[in-house]
């Protein structure tokens, strides 16, 4: 099983945080080094490991296959981050994929199933954050033997601000900018609503839209100089280097003057960076509590005796 996380136009803009309840975190001892590895300009680091141990009973098994009355269940969550050496590497990161996760159990290597996804990474130096949830972790396994994956990135990445003038021109209207072709194919205005169809074609690489609010980074300015409110639409990508937008605008009180499209273009050499993290320790138990100092006898007599009653 693999998790594939596409990187958006803004490196720190990811999908909503996924919270898993009922997981008790245990800090790794100070002497345990933080697991990390570096591939190319990227550093993959294990930031947090949590686990939950439970006992349960399974009913309804076939005759002769009934297990013990109580069976242990162990669930482990791993949070990790990717940091890029520079902004160009951060913008060029296209996908982060997790592959096989293996442990040693019963004297043999075992590959585990898992789920996972992205975590919010805004406000820190991480290019992206992700989590890995192993719901059937072997009770006796002290570590993750290996966690494998890969990063795909492009040599260059640039945020394009494509502005297409419309006044006095017939459709379809073709505009060239920064080596990218923008074609306005359709504009239909009725009762203050304008519907627009726009296609963006890059000669190579991939186009990425990082705007997730339904506007897809497309805006319209009218001849009055007003920016018409974008009320949403659709984005279709039949090829990685092509994007077709169909969006609608409201309160359009005069003729459209220009269409603006913001998109990230990743181009150049496509690079694949396989990575492998080994011997990731899983905390076995909570650390022993710090000893509590014995109370110092007070010269003032206590009003409570040793039996819990007043003297």
N, C-alpha and C positions, 0 to 999 in steps of 0.2 A: 504494500500500500504506500502511496506517496501523497504528500501534501505539496501543492504547487501554489505559491503566492506571487501573483504579478505585482510588480512595483509601480506605483502611480506616478503621476506627473510631479507631485510634491513628495519628496522622499519620506516625510514624516506623516503624510496623510494616508492612514490605513483604514480598514474596516472597523466597526465598533468593537469595543472591548468585550470579550467573552469571559464571563465569570463562572467558575466552577465552585459550587458550594460544598461544604463538608470536607474540605481538604485542610489538614493541619500541617503547618509549615514547621520544619525543624532546620535551624541554621547549621551549616556544615562547620565542623571544628576548625579553629584557626589554622591548624597545621595542615589541613587538606588544601592543596593548591586548586585554584579555580580552573575548571576544564576550559580550554580554549584551543583554537587552531587558526592558522593564517594561510589563506590561499590567494595568491596575487595581491591586489590592494584591499582585500577584505579579511576582517578578523571575526570569526564566529565564536561566541562566548556563551557558556552556560551561566545564567544569572541566578537561577533559583530552582531548587528541587523541593517538592512537597510530596507527602505521602499520607495515605489513610489506610489503617488496618481495621478490618471488621470481621465479625463472625456471622455466618448465616446458615440457613438450612434450605436445602433444595427438595421440594416435594414433586410427586408425580413421575418419578423415574421408573423405567420398566423393572419388572421383578428381577431380583438378583443384581441390580445395578444401583441399588440405593446406597448412597454414600454415608459417611459418619453423620451423627446427629448435628454436629456443628462443624462447619468448614470455614477455614480462613480465607478472607478476600483482601487483596492488597492492591491499592490504586496509587499510581505515581503520576505526578504532573511535573514537566520540565519546561522552564521558560528560558529562552535564549535570545540573543541579539546579534545583529550584524552591523559592524562599523566599517565604513569606507575610509581609506587613507586620505582622500581628497574629495572635493565637491564633484569633480568630473566623474569619478568612479561611482559616487553616490547616485548621480543622475543617470549614469549608464546602466545601473543594475536593473535588469528586466524581470527576472524571476528568481525566486529562492525556493528550492525544492528539498523536501525531506524524503529519504528513501527507507532503506532497511534499518530496523532497530533490533539488535540481538542481545541475548543474555545467556549465561551459563545456568542451566537448571538440570538437576539430576545427572550431572557429569557430562552433559552434552549441550551443544549450542542450539538455542531456540530463537526463532524469529517471531517477534510480537506484533500483533495488530494494534493500531492506535488511531486516534483522531487528533485533530489540531487545527490551527489557523493563526491568523495575525493578531497581534495585540497593539494597542495604541502606543506610539513611540514619540509623540510630540513633546517638546520641551526638554529633550536630552540630545546627546550626541549620536545616538543610534540611528542608522539608516533605516532599519526595520527591526521589529520584535515579533516573536512568534511563540506559541506554546505547543506542547506535545502531551497528550493525555493517554496513559497506558492503563486500561481498566482491568487487565488481568495479569498483573506483574507477579512473577513467582514469589511465594512467601519467603523462600530461603535465599534468594539471589541478593548478594551484597552490592551489586553494581550493574550498570548497563555496559555490556562488553564493548559494543560499538554502535555508533549512530552515524549514518551515512547520508549524504545529500549532494547537491550541486547548486552553484550560482551561475546564471547566464547573464552576461553583460555585453554592452556594445562600446566600441571605441570612443564614440562621440555622442553627446546628447545636448540638445538645444531646445529651449522653450520658444516656440514660434508664435508671433502675434500677427496673424494674417488679416489685413484690412483690405476689403474689396469695395471700391467705389461703384455706385449703381446709377447715378444720375445721368440721364440722356443716353443710356446704352440699352440695347436689346438683349434678350436672353436666348440661348445660354451665354453667360458671361464668363470668360476665362481670364484668370489673373495669375501671373507668375511672381513668386517671391521666395527668396532663399532656396531656390532649386525645387520648390514645392508648387504644384499646380492646384489652385482653388477654382472650382467651377460652381457658379450659382445657376442652378438648373430651373428653378421655379420660384415665383413669388406670387401669391394669390392673396389679395386684400378684400375683405368683406366685413362691413359693419364694425370697423375698428379693429378687426383681427387680421393679422398677416401671417400666412403660412409660407415657410421658406424651405427649399431643398438645396443643400450645399454638399459638394463632394470635394474632399481633399486627397490628392494623390502625391505620394513621395516616390522618387525613383528607386529607392531601396530602403532597407532598415525596417523600422516599425514606428507606427504612430500610436501615441498613448494619450487618452483623455483622462485627466486626473480630477475633473470636476464631477462630483457625485450628487449634486443637488437637482438634477434633472434638466439643467440648462445646457450641459455639455460644453460649456465655454464659448457658446455662440451668443452674440449680441447684435442688436440693430439700432442704428441711429437714423432719425428722420431728417427731412430737409429743414425742419424747425430747430434742429440741434438737440432734440430730445432723444434719450435712450429709452426705447420701448421696453416695457417689462416682458421678460421671457417667461412663458407659462409652461414650458416643458416640451418634450418631444421624444424622439428616438435616435439612437446611434447604432449603425450597422457597419461591421467590418468583415467583409468577405475575404479580404487579404490583410496581412499585418500592416502593409504600407498604404492602405486605403481606408478612408473613413467617410461614411455617408450620413449626414445629419438631416433630420426632418424636425423642425422646431416651429413653435407658434409664438406670436407676440400679440399683446393686447394694448388697448388705448393708443392705437396708431392713428393719429389725427392728420398726418400729412404723408407725402410720398416717402418711401424708404430711400435713404441717401447712401448708406454703406452697410456692409455685413462684416463683422469681425469674428474671427475664430482663433481661440487660443488652444494650442496643442503641443505636446512634447514629441520631438522627433529624435529617435535613437538610430544612429547609422554607423557606418564603418565596419570594422571587423567584429564578427560575433565570437565571443570568447566563452568557453565553458570551464568552470573551476570546480572540479569534484572535491569534496572534503570528507574527512572521517575523524570523528571524536571517539577516543577509546578510554576504557576504564573509568567511567563516570560513576563515582561512588554514590550510593543511596543511603541516607542516614538511617541507621538501624534502630535507634531509640532516642528519646529526648535526653539532653544532657542532665546529669544529676544536679539537683538544686544546690545553690551555695549554702554552706553550713550557716546556721543561725547562731549568733553569739549568745551565750548564757546570760540571762538578766542579772544585773548587779543588785545585790540585796540593798534595800532602802532602809535607812535608819528609822523611817517612820512606819509604824505598824499599819498593815492593811486592814480595812474593815471587813474583808471577806476571808473566811477561814478555808482550810483545804478541802472541806466537804461541800463547798459551794453555798454555804449559808453565812449569815452575818454573825459576828461574834456578839 
